[in-house]
Amino acid sequence: MAVSVERRHSSSRRSLRIAVAALSLIPILAGAAGVLLGPAMLGKVSASVDLDSHFRYLSGVFLALGLVFLSTVPAIEHHAARFQLSGLMVIAGGLARALSFWIHGAPTLPHLLGLGMELGVMPLLMVWQWRVARRDRGRVD
């Protein structure tokens, strides 16, 4: 029976690693596109210098956040603090996006999908990571 529990734990950890690695590509690729293209990546032909600067800055932060998540993948069970803090940053961004939705109305589909990731998927990933880390506490792989 212990073998079966360990096998399930190992499978859960491996599945979490795969999910986080795959989902990390979203902020990495979107962030890189925003850094390189600025607001033009959203179809904006022109933007003020300040808007362009702010957009590229936030895109750089988004890119870095994706890299932070990716850095947790090899030993995700041991990087709880890094993963959870990064997750809270994503949720904070989602709450800011939700405020925009409330003030201005629904954004385009990609931004709605982002909102779902930020306020739906991210909390679920945080719980999953917490459970994997909790089960692994005190063990050496």
Helices and strands as residue ranges (DSSP letters): H 2-37, G 38-42, H 49-72, G 73-78, H 80-104, H 109-116, I 117-121, H 122-136
